Amino acid sequence: MDAGKCLNNFSIEPLKEPKGFIKVIQWILAIFAFATTTSVDTFLTVTARGCSDAIMEKVDIAYPFDIQNSYFTTPLCNRTSNPDGNKVYLLEGSRSSAEFYVFFGVMVFLYCIAALVVYLFFEELYRRSNVWSIVDFVISAVITLLWLISSSAWAQGLVNLKYYTDLKKCGLFDTITTCSTDNCVQTEFPNFGSLNASVIFGFLNMLVWGGNLWFLYKETPWFQNRSEGTPQGTGGLPEGDPQRI
């Protein structure tokens, strides 16, 4: 099929149907899901209360949140005796769950574009062949499940991230010998507002994809054959049945 024929087949009518305009919403929500995750650039700071010449150390926190590779240097007091300091790495990050969540969000974003191209340029073929509607329904069901899995994994990853960036709560200060005399404190905490939103968008995506399954199911031959096999106005009872009124 050449480009001219494809353009001639273009129709905006599918966007007026649930499967079409919901796909646009899914496309937008997928962007919000991975964009709110990757756009975070925050930090934490630590210093000491046990001396007048305390140094304030800043630790950057950003995607993919492999904070186990982030560090600050100690001692925080009397650095002149050890100008280079000793590197103290944070305990644990959330890289795997964050990268899985973002990767899946990008894949959904691309699938929505592909699905919209099919709807807008190949709607006649979509309706003529049962394969398209079945594939669309099955893929959407899998995506719904994976949104649940990836969002749950990332929600737990965010909980871990908040815990391990609270250096007193996670016990990191207890592992630093100089902190017993320097009285190490965390003066600033990371801002995870965008990441809280990213988790919400993940579960919202799951709900929208799950709700759209009904409309996609109505496009499949399974629903159509079931509807055609039920006599209208008889409640599904055959002619001559004594229960039929």
C-alpha positions, 0 to 999 in steps of 0.5 A: 500500500503506497503513501497516497493510498494510506493518506486517502484512507485516513479518517478521524472517526475512530477518535470519536469512538472509545477505543480511539480517544481512550488511546490518546489518553493512554498515550498522554498518561504514559508520557506523564508516567515516565517523564515524572520519573526521569525529570527528578534532580534533587539532593540531600546534604549532611554536616556536623554539629560537633565543631565550628568548622564543619563542612557541608556535603551535598549528595545529588539524587537523580534518575536512575537512582543508583544511590549506592554509587553516591557518596559524601566524604568524612570527617565533616570536622577538622578536614585539614588533617585529611583533606581528601576525606573518606568516601561514605557511600549510601546503602541502597538504591532503586535503579532496577525498579525505576528503569523497568518502570520507565522502560515499560512506560516508553514501550507503552508510549510507542505502542499507543502511537502504533495503535493510533496509526492503525486506527486512523489509517487502516480502520477498514482493515482493522474491522475486516480482519478479526486478527487486528481486534484480537491482537489489540485486546490481548496486548492491552490485557498484557499491558494492564497487568504489566502496569500493575506489576511495574507500578507496584515495583516502582512504588516499593522502590520509591519507599526504599529510596525515601528510607535510604536517603534518610541517613539517620533512619537507615542507620548510615550514620551509625556505621561512620566512626567519626560521626560519634564525635562529630555528631553528623546530621542531615540538614536537607532531604530530597524532594520526591514530590514528582516521584510520588506523582509518577507512582500515581500515574502508573496506577492511573494508567493501569485503571485506564487500560483495564477500563478500555478492555471492555471496549476492545473486547466488543470489537473482537469476534468473541463478543460479536459471535456471542451477541449474534447467537442470542435471539433478540427479544426472547431472552435467549429462549428458543421458539416453542419453549414453555417458559417463553411468554 
